[in-house]
Amino acid sequence: MQVEVSVQDCYPNSDTETSNSVIAEETWQSWFQQWLEILQSDIPAADAYELSLRLTDDAEMQTFNAQYRHKNQPTDVLAFAALEVDSPPLPMEMMESQPLYLGDLVISIDTAQRQAQQQNHSLELELAWLAAHGLLHLVGWDHPDEESLIQMLNQQETLLQTIGLYTESK
């Protein structure tokens, strides 16, 4: 299985620790590859998968959150799942020749930095936590009630354990 992750670092504040200095694009690729191998039963079978990850600031995140969720405030992660869109099935030859597009993730570095400080852990761990959470949304997980939230958080812990980042403090 091949995974293509397009990482856009749009974080404008170069004076502080940014996402690229914490997590290299190759690391993102590796993490999503490992996570999608674990989540294979949750996604349609394909030879390759594709998703985009946009790392931004609170100002842009607030704009996205207001536009798409009608909440005029920043948030930590937004997931725009392509698989939720009703569309006709693709021809088999197209499925075999092109990656299955899972959707887009947007993460606010500003919010991630604050949350990492509040939780007393690294920015790397917080970004991984948020990316894992967003990926679960892309592949169909949701948390409309307490029980489903607990299941989703347990799955996030499993994903982070896979890449060696889960700690009990999260």
C-alpha positions as CSV (number, residue, x, y, z in Angstrom):
1,M,0.0,0.0,0.0
2,Q,1.3,3.4,-0.9
3,V,0.3,6.6,0.9
4,E,0.8,10.1,-0.6
5,V,0.6,13.0,1.9
6,S,0.8,16.5,0.6
7,V,2.0,18.7,3.5
8,Q,1.4,22.5,3.2
9,D,3.1,24.4,6.0
10,C,1.3,27.7,5.9
11,Y,2.3,28.8,9.4
12,P,3.4,32.4,8.9
13,N,5.3,33.0,12.2
14,S,8.8,32.0,11.4
15,D,10.1,33.5,14.7
16,T,8.8,30.6,16.8
17,E,9.1,26.9,16.7
18,T,7.2,25.8,13.6
19,S,5.8,22.5,12.5
20,N,8.5,21.8,9.9
21,S,11.3,22.2,12.4
22,V,9.4,19.6,14.6
23,I,8.1,17.1,12.0
24,A,9.7,16.5,8.6
25,E,7.4,15.7,5.6
26,E,9.0,12.2,5.4
27,T,7.9,11.7,9.0
28,W,4.3,12.7,8.2
29,Q,4.4,10.2,5.3
30,S,5.7,7.4,7.5
31,W,3.1,8.1,10.2
32,F,0.1,8.2,7.8
33,Q,1.4,5.0,6.1
34,Q,1.6,3.1,9.4
35,W,-1.8,4.5,10.5
36,L,-3.6,3.6,7.3
37,E,-2.2,0.0,7.5
38,I,-3.9,-0.3,10.9
39,L,-7.1,1.3,9.6
40,Q,-7.4,-0.8,6.5
41,S,-10.7,-2.4,7.7
42,D,-12.2,1.1,7.9
43,I,-11.4,2.2,4.3
44,P,-12.2,1.0,0.8
45,A,-9.4,-1.3,-0.5
46,A,-7.0,0.5,-2.8
47,D,-3.4,0.2,-3.9
48,A,-2.7,3.8,-2.9
49,Y,-4.2,6.5,-0.8
50,E,-3.8,10.3,-0.8
51,L,-4.6,13.1,1.6
52,S,-3.5,16.6,2.3
53,L,-2.3,18.2,5.5
54,R,-2.3,21.9,6.0
55,L,-0.5,23.4,8.9
56,T,-1.6,26.9,9.7
57,D,-2.2,29.5,12.4
58,D,-5.3,30.4,14.4
59,A,-6.4,33.3,12.1
60,E,-6.7,31.1,9.1
61,M,-8.2,28.3,11.2
62,Q,-10.8,30.6,12.5
63,T,-11.7,31.6,8.9
64,F,-12.1,27.9,7.9
65,N,-14.1,27.1,11.1
66,A,-16.5,30.0,10.5
67,Q,-16.9,29.1,6.8
68,Y,-17.4,25.4,7.2
69,R,-18.7,24.8,10.7
70,H,-20.3,28.2,11.4
71,K,-18.2,28.7,14.5
72,N,-16.3,31.9,14.5
73,Q,-13.4,30.8,16.6
74,P,-10.2,28.8,15.9
75,T,-10.1,25.1,16.6
76,D,-7.2,22.6,16.7
77,V,-8.0,20.3,13.8
78,L,-10.5,20.2,10.9
79,A,-11.1,17.2,8.7
80,F,-12.8,17.3,5.3
81,A,-13.5,13.7,4.4
82,A,-13.7,13.0,0.7
83,L,-15.3,9.6,1.3
84,E,-18.3,11.2,2.9
85,V,-19.3,12.8,-0.4
86,D,-21.9,10.9,-2.4
87,S,-20.4,10.2,-5.8
88,P,-20.8,7.5,-8.4
89,P,-18.3,4.6,-8.1
90,L,-15.1,5.0,-10.1
91,P,-14.4,2.6,-12.9
92,M,-12.1,-0.3,-11.7
93,E,-9.2,0.8,-14.1
94,M,-9.3,4.3,-12.6
95,M,-9.2,2.8,-9.0
96,E,-6.2,0.8,-9.9
97,S,-4.3,3.7,-11.5
98,Q,-5.0,6.5,-9.1
99,P,-4.7,6.8,-5.3
100,L,-8.0,6.9,-3.4
101,Y,-8.3,10.5,-2.1
102,L,-9.3,10.5,1.6
103,G,-9.6,14.2,2.1
104,D,-8.0,17.2,3.8
105,L,-6.7,17.9,7.3
106,V,-6.1,21.3,8.7
107,I,-4.2,21.8,12.0
108,S,-3.6,25.1,13.8
109,I,0.0,25.2,15.1
110,D,-1.0,28.1,17.4
111,T,-3.7,25.9,19.1
112,A,-1.4,22.9,19.1
113,Q,1.3,24.8,20.9
114,R,-1.1,26.0,23.6
115,Q,-2.5,22.5,24.1
116,A,0.9,21.0,24.2
117,Q,1.9,23.5,26.9
118,Q,-1.3,22.8,28.9
119,Q,-0.8,19.1,28.7
120,N,2.9,19.4,29.5
121,H,4.1,17.5,26.4
122,S,5.9,18.2,23.2
123,L,4.5,20.0,20.2
124,E,5.4,16.9,18.2
125,L,3.1,14.7,20.3
126,E,0.2,17.2,20.1
127,L,0.5,17.5,16.3
128,A,0.6,13.7,16.0
129,W,-2.5,13.4,18.3
130,L,-4.4,16.0,16.2
131,A,-3.3,14.3,12.9
132,A,-4.4,10.9,14.2
133,H,-7.8,12.3,15.3
134,G,-8.3,14.1,12.0
135,L,-7.4,10.9,10.0
136,L,-9.9,8.9,12.0
137,H,-12.6,11.5,10.9
138,L,-11.4,11.1,7.3
139,V,-11.9,7.4,7.3
140,G,-15.4,7.6,8.9
141,W,-14.9,7.7,12.7
142,D,-17.0,10.2,14.6
143,H,-17.8,11.0,18.3
144,P,-21.4,12.1,18.6
145,D,-21.7,10.6,22.1
146,E,-19.4,9.7,25.1
147,E,-19.1,6.0,24.1
148,S,-18.0,6.7,20.6
149,L,-15.6,9.4,21.8
150,I,-14.0,6.9,24.2
151,Q,-13.6,4.4,21.3
152,M,-12.1,7.0,19.1
153,L,-9.6,8.2,21.8
154,N,-8.6,4.6,22.3
155,Q,-7.9,4.2,18.6
156,Q,-5.9,7.4,18.6
157,E,-3.8,6.0,21.4
158,T,-3.2,2.8,19.4
159,L,-2.1,4.9,16.4
160,L,0.3,6.9,18.5
161,Q,1.7,3.7,20.1
162,T,2.4,2.5,16.6
163,I,4.7,5.4,15.9
164,G,6.2,5.3,19.4
165,L,4.6,8.5,20.7
166,Y,1.8,7.6,23.0
167,T,2.2,8.5,26.7
168,E,-0.2,8.1,29.5
169,S,-0.2,11.9,30.1
170,K,-2.1,12.6,26.9
